[in-house]
Amino acid sequence: MKSLLRSLKHIVENALGIRIYKALPRGTDFIVDVKRIAGFGDAATLNIFDVGANIGQSAIPFAKAFKRSNLYCFEPGAQAYAELHEKISTYRNIQVFQTAVGSKKGTVKLQLDLVSTRNHIVSAMDTSKIAEVVNITTLDEFCDEFSIDCIDILKIDTEGHDFEVLKGATKLFSDGKVGIIYAEVGLHPTNDTHVDLAIVKNHMESFGYFVYGIYEQKHEWKLRHPYLRRINIAFISPTIAAYDASDDHLKSKLQSRPQQAHALKTDG
């Protein structure tokens, strides 16, 4: 019977030009992959941070997937913030903050683009562009101010500012208070928009966070070259990795790291 089903599967795949899986392969859908981790299922109560929320492209899927969780969205641009605020008005588990997030608190210039997903923080303004002066905070200071003990999922999409966001969470990472990080990184030196993968990877590994998955591979469309321009990458904390691991030896090895308790929730 199994042999017959396999044969039928191959016939359908070849006829339609598709692949059939029992489960989506790792790296296809970030939310699906997160739900596979112990303690991050449908019934989990999580703190989810969406830094660079724009108009809710990630926040709304998160709110639907993790209905018992608390979402904190950060969007500095006035127009995008207004549209985001309107779109999430029916979701009781989403809060929106009109601020940028980076490595230090203060104000910065946000250069605006015709497409709001390309708005980005700049140090030197292009005089032909429109800009807004926006407030900026750090994740460490925000969590202290609002008495948030941990971040279970941290999603960052800030058009090249992602590393600054990570640098502003040093205390959270040192204390093991962030569970999973999802950020955007560049893959070659001519990409001057995104921070290079090696820089981000080395930074996260210094806190014991290792790569969990790779998503949304984008080729170099600007120059029409075949190599990869950027990816989204997920890192997982050592404690959550150990808790989720089926290999007892791996659990023991990871748990022996000098880390404090991490943001670990259990389904209930």
N, C-alpha and C positions, 0 to 999 in steps of 0.2 A: 504494500500500500504506500509506504514512504517513497519507494522508488518511482511509483506512478505519479505521486504528487510532485516529486522533484522534476520528472520529465515534463509534466504539464506546466510547471513554473517556468522552465527553460523555454518551452514553446511560446508561452505568453510573453515572456521578456523579449525574445528574439523578434516576435511578430510586431510588438508595440514599441520596441526600442526603449524599454524601461527596466528598472531593477526592482524586485520585490524583496522586502526585508520583514523579518518578524518584529524587529524594533529598529528605530532610526539609528544609524551609525553615529558614534560620538563625533561631535563637531558639526552636526547638521542643524540642531536647534538648541540654543543655550538653555532655555527654560526646561525643555525635556531632559537635558543632561543634568541640570540642577536637581530636578525631582527624583533622579536616580540615587542621589546621595542620601544616606541615612539621616533622618531628622529634617529633611527638606521636602517632604511630600505635601499632598493637598491640604492636610490638616495642620500643617506647621504654622506657628505664629512667629513671623520673622520681621526684622527691621530691614527694609530695603531702601537704599539710597540711589536716586537717579540724578547724577550730576551731569548737567547739559541735557535737561529733559526735553527741550524744544517744545513741541506741541503734543507730547504724550505718546510718541511712537513706541516707546518702551514701557512707559509707566502703565498704560492701560492694559497691555498684555500681562504685565506683572500683577496688576490688581485682579484681573480675571483668573489668573493661574493660582494665586496665593490669596484667597479671599479673606483669610483670617489675619493677614499681615498688615503692618503699618508701612506706608510708602512716604518717603520724604523726597520731593522733587525740587531741584534747583535750576532756575532759568533766569538769567540776568536781563535778557533783551525785553524791552517793554512790550513790543507787539507780540512776540512769541509767548511771553508770560501771560498776556491777556487771553490769547487764544487757548493756551494750555489750561488756564483757570476755568474757562468756559467749558472745555471738553471734559474736565474731570469733575465737574460740579455734582454729578450724580453718584460719584464714588466716595463713600464715607470714609474709606481707609486711606485716602490720598491727601497729603498736605503739600502746598506749593510755597516756595520761598523765592522772592525775586532778588537773587544774589548770585554772583559768581563764586566759585570755590577754587582756592589755590594754595600757595605755600605760606602766605602771610595775609593778615587782615588789613583792610584799607579800602581804597578805590582804584579802579583801573579803567582803561578805555576799551570799549567793545566795538570793534569795527563791524559795520553792518553790510550784509550782502543782499542782493535781490532775492536770494533763496536763504531763508533764515537758518537752515541747517548748516550754512557755511559762515555764520557769524563767528567771530573769534577775537580773543583778547590780543592786543598789540601793545608794544612798548613805544614804537614810532609810527605815527599815523601816515597813511597815504592821503594826501590832501584832496585827492579826487573822490575819496570815499566819505560816507557819513558815519559818525561814531556817537556813542552814548557813553557817558561816565557812569559806571555802575559800582555798587558795593561789592566787596569780595571778602569772604571769610575762609577759614580752614576747617577741615573735618574735625580736627582735635578740639578747636574752640567751639564749634557748633555743638558737638556732643556734650562738652562740659556745660555750655550755656543751657541746653535743653534737657540735661540729666539723662542722656541716652547712653546706656551701658555698653552696647555693642551694635555693630553693623553686620548683619548676616550676609547680605548681598550688596556689593558696591559696584554699580555700573557707571562708567565714565565715558563720555563722548563729547569732547570739548575742542575739537578741531586743532589739535596740536598742543593743547594745554594740559593733557592728561598727566604728564609727569609732575607738573607743579601741584596738581591735586593730590597725587600720591605723597609728595614731600610734605604736604600739610597734614598728613595722617600718621606721622612718625610715632607718636605716643600710642595711638590705637594699634598699630602694627607691632610695636615693641611689647605691648601688653597682651597681644594675641586677641584683640577685640574685633577683628574683621574676619569673616568666614570665607567668602568668595569674592574675588575682584574680577571685573570684566572691563577691559580697556582697549583702546585703539592704538596700534603701534605701526611704525614704518618699517620697511624691509630693505631699503637700499639708500645709498648716500645722496642721490639726487632728489629724493623726496624731502623737500624742505618744510612740509606741513606737519608731519607726524614725527614724534620722538622715536628714535631707533629702538627696535626690539631688544637689542643687547643691553642698552642702558636700563630699560624698564625691568628686564629679566634679572639683571644683576642686582638691582635695587630690591626687588621682591625676594630674591633668594637670600639676601642678607638678613631678612627677617624670618627665614625658614619657609617661605611660600614657594611652591613649585607649580609648574604649568599643569593645568587640568584639561584644557581643550583649546582648539584653534577654530575660529569661525570667520565667515564672510571674507574669503580671500578675494581681493580686488587687484586686477592687473594694472599696469601702468598705462592708463587711458590717456593721460595728458600727452605722452610722447609716442603712443601707439606701439609700445614695446611689449614683448611677451612675458617679461618677468613681473613678479608680484610687487605692487606698490605698497599695500598695507593689509593688515589682518586685524581682527578683534581677537584678543587672547584672554583666557581665564586662568587665574591663579587660585589655588586652594590652600587654606591654612594647614599646618602639620597636624593639629589636633583633630580637625574634621576628617582629614585624610586617614588618620589612624583609626578613628571611630568607624569610618566607612569601610576600611580595608577588611577583606576576607582572609588575608594572610596574617596569621598570628605573629610571625616573625617580623613582618613589616609594621604591624601595630606596635610591637615592643620597641622597635628601632625608632619610630617616629615619636612615640610617647616619651622616649628618653631625652628628647631635646629640651633645653632649658626654657620652656615657654610656659606662660601662665595660662589660666583657663581661657578658652576661646569662645567665640559666639556660637554656642552649640545648642540647638533647640531639638526637642523630641516631639514626635507626633502625639497628639492626645485629644 
